[in-house]
Amino acid sequence: MQNARYAIYRLSVSISQAKEVKIISNNKIEIRLPDDSKVYYYLEAGTLYREKNGGKNPVAELSSLEFYRIPDSNSIRIVVKAGEERCFTLQTAVTAFGYWIGD
């Protein structure tokens, strides 16, 4: 459960501070920061990664990760699942600071 909580926290903070957010796929997003640098978050082989400037760092172990653009809204819904024996699902909706979200 701690992995799911930490993933939601990191993603929420990053998206809320973003200038722009693009949903690349259902489990990958591109975040453009106020300094115009880009950060990617994505799930690969059960690990949530953060990638910036060619560096790739693990964030949390997850069972699944999904990003959705909320229709008629400037928000993104994040759904994470974690756990092997007991699966935990957490979700939240976040709006980027720059209010520009693309698919």
Secondary structure, DSSP 8 states (H G I E B T S, - for coil): -HHHHHHHHHHHHHHHT-SEEEEEETTEEEEE-TTS-EEEEEEETTEEEEEETTEEEEEEE-SEEEEEE-TTSSEEEEEEEE-SSS-EEEEEEEE-TT--EE-
